[in-house]
Amino acid sequence: MEEKRKNKTPVPPTFWLLIGLIGSGKTTFSRKLWAKDPENTIRVCLDDIIQMMSFYNYSLELKPLYGEFERIPIVKGLLYGYNVVVDRTNLTREIRAYFLHIPRKIRELASGLYDVILSEETGLFPGNRERLLQAVSSFLERQRSDEDEDIVSAFLEIVERKLDEAKEIPLFGEERIPGLLEHLDRLKKLKIVGVYFDIPPDICLERRLKDPLNKLREQTRRVDWKSVLDKMLMMLEVPSLEEGFNEILYVDETGNVRKS
C-alpha cells in the first residue's frame, strides 16, 4: 500500500472532517480535496458505502457493516500516512467526537511509540528486533481497549512491516529501522481540520432536489427532502475548536472559504 505511492511526502497527513446539511456541497468539496493530491489522499463517504452495499436502501441490520467499512479506511489510511477526507453530514458534537477520537488517538500513540523506540535505539542493545518488538507490544498492550483495538493492532502491524523492510541493521551510527521514527514523527503532527458548510437551508434543499442521483435513490424509496432537511436543522450543532480541531474552515454558498 504505502510502498506503491509515487509521492511519499514528508508533510504530516491531514484529517478532514466535513460538516453540513444535505445539498451543502460536501461531496463536491471532498472531490476537489482529493484531486489536489490523489496519490496521498483517501475519500471516505458513508453514502457511497450504503450505495455499494444496499443501493441506497439503508438497512438497520447492516448498520454495523456500514460503520466498519467506513472506519477501516479512516484508521488504516491515517496510520499509513494518507490524508483522509470524511464526507458525511457530521451534524452533532456526539457524532463528530467519534471520528475526532481516531486521529487524536493516533497522535497520542505515535508520540508514545516514538519515545519507546527512540529509547530502545539509544539503549545498551540497539538494533535488537525482538527486544524492540517486545517493548512496542508492551506499550501498545497498556493502551488497548475495545474502542481502540483496531488502532492499536494497526500500529503493531506498521512497526512489524517497517522492521521487515530493514535489509541491514548496522551496529552503530545510524537509524536501524529505516523510516519508522520519521513516520511516527509525521503521525505525531497529524492535523485535524473541520470544514463547515455554512449554507442557507433553502439553497441546500434546491440543490438536493436537482441532484441527478435522486433518480437512483428513488428506485428504492421516495424521500421527502424538505422533511429530512428540517430534521437535520434541529440536530445541527455548529462546530468549534474546543471539540479538538486544529482548524475550522467555513464554506459559503458561493464556494468561498475562510478560516476560523
N, C-alpha and C positions, 0 to 999 in steps of 0.2 A: 504493500500500500504506500508507505512513506517513500521507499526507495525508488519508486517509479515516477515520482513527481519531478518535473523539469525545473521548478523554481523552489529550491529549498532555502527560502528567505530566512535570515536570522531575526527578522522582526517578530515580536511576540504575537500570538494569534489573538483574534478579537471574537468575542461572543456577542452577536447582535440579537436582541430580543425585540421583536416588533409588537406594537400595541395599538389597537384601533378597531373601530367598528367594521362590519362587513361593508365592502364598497369604498373603503377609505384609501385604497391604493397600495396596500401592503405587499401584495404579490408582485405588482409592477416594480416597486422599490426593491424588493428582495432579489428579483432577477437582475436588476441593474447592479446591485452589490456583488452578486455572483459574477457578472460579466466583467467587472473590474479586475478580478484575479481568479479566473476559473480553475487554474491549476491548484490553487491553495484554499478554495472556498467550497463549503458544503451548504446547500439549502435544504432545510427540513420543514416540511409542510404537512400538517395534520390532514388538511383537505385532500391532498394528493394521496396520502396513505389510505384514507377512507375510500377514495375513488378506486384505488388499486385493489383493495380487499373486498369492497362491498358495492361498487358502482354507485356511490353517493347514498346508498340506503343504510344509514347509520344504524348499527345494531348494538344494544346494550350488552348483549352476550359477548360481543367481540371487543368491547371497550378495553379490557386488559391487553389484548393483542395490539390494538391501535397504539396504546401508550408505550408498549415495548418496542414496536417498530419506530416510534418517534424518538424514544430515549437513546437507543443503541447508537445511532449515528451522531447524536449530540455528544455523548460521553467519549466514544472512540474517536470521533473527529477532532475534538479539542485535545485529547491526550496525544494524538499523533501530530498535533501542531497545525491543524487546519483552522481557518476562520469558519465559524458556524453561524448561519442565519436561521433563526426560528420564526417561521411565518405562520402565525395564528393570532387570534384576537387578544389573548392575554389581558382580559379586561380588569381582573381583580388583583389585589395585592396577594391574596392567598395563592392564586394560580401562578403569578409571577414568582413567588417565593420558591415554589417547587423547582422552577427552571433556574433561578438565580443561585440556588444552592449548589448546582452542579459545577459551574466554573469557580465558585468560591471555594468549594471543597478541593477541587483540582489544584488551585493555587496553594492552599494550605498544605496538602500532601506533597506537592512538588517542593515546597520550601523545606519541609521536614526531611524528605528524602535527599535533597541536595546536601543538607548538613550531615546526614548519616553517611552518605557515600564519600563526601569530602573528608570526613573524619577517618574513615577506613583507608582511604587512599593516601593519607598523610601519616598513618599509624606505623606500627612496627612491622606489619606484614602486608604491605601494599600489593595489589595485583592478585590476591588470592580469591578466586572466583567463588568458591564455596563459602568462604568466610564472609564475603561481601553479600552474597545472596541470603545468608543466614541473618545478617544484620538488617537487610532490607525487609525480609519476611517478618522478622520480629517487630520492626517498626510498624509495618502495614497491619499486622495482626492486631496490634493495640488500637488501630484506627477503624477496625472492621465493625460494621453494623448492618442491620437489614437494609437501611436506607442507602448505604454507600457500598454495598457488596460489589456491585459491578465496577465502580470506580476503583476500588482497592485492587480487585482482580486484574483490571486492565493496566494499572501501574506496574504490578508484578510482571505482567506479560511484556511490557515495554522494556523493563530492566533486563529481563532474560534475553530478549531479542538483541538488545544493544551489546550484551556480553557475548552472545553467539557471533555477532558481527566482528568482534575483535580478533583479527587473524594472528596478531603477535602481541604479547604482553611484555613490554620492556621492563627491565629490572629497576631502572632509575631514570628520573629526569623529564618525564612527560606524562600526560594523561594516559592512563592504562585502559580506559573504557572510552573509545572514540565517540565523541558526540553526546554522551549521556549527560554529563554535567551541563553542557551547553543547552541541551534540550530541556532539562529541568529548569534551568535559569529562564528560558523563554516562558515556560508554563507558570513560573512564579510571577511573571509580569503580565499574564493574560489579562486583556482589557475587556470590561463588561460595559456594553453600550445599549441603552434603551432608545428605541425610535418610536415616538408618539405621534400618531396621525391625528392632528387637531383639525378635523374636517367637519363642517356642519352636517347634521343628520340628513337634511333633505338632499344634499349633494350625494351622500353615501347611498341613500335609497335610489336616487335616479341612476347612479352608476350600476348598482346591483340589478335593477330592473332591465338595464340594457346589456347586461353580461351575456354574451353568446353561450356560455356554459349552462345557462338556465335550461336550455333545451334538453341537455343531457340529464341535469338534476331532476327535471320534471318527468322523466321516463320512469322514475321510481316513486316520486310523490310530488304533489304540488305544494308550494311554500308561500305563505303569506309573509312576504319580506317586510312589510310595514310592521306587522306584529312582532316579528323576530327582532327588528331594529329597536322597537320600543322596549322590549325586554332587556336588550343589551345596554341601552341607555340607563336603565335602572341599576344595572350591575356595575357600570363603568366607574373605575377609580383612577384618577389621573396619576401617573407615576411620579415618584420623587427620588432624589438621590439617596435619601435615607434608606431606601429599600436595598441598596447595595450596588447601584450603578456607579461606574466611574464617570459616566457622562450620559446625558439625555439629549437627543436631537428631536426637534419639533418640526413636523412637515405640515404645511398648509395646503389649501385646495389648489393652489397654483403650482405646487411642487417645490416651492422654496423651502429651504432647510435652515433652521437656526439652532444654535447650541444653547444648552442650559447655562 
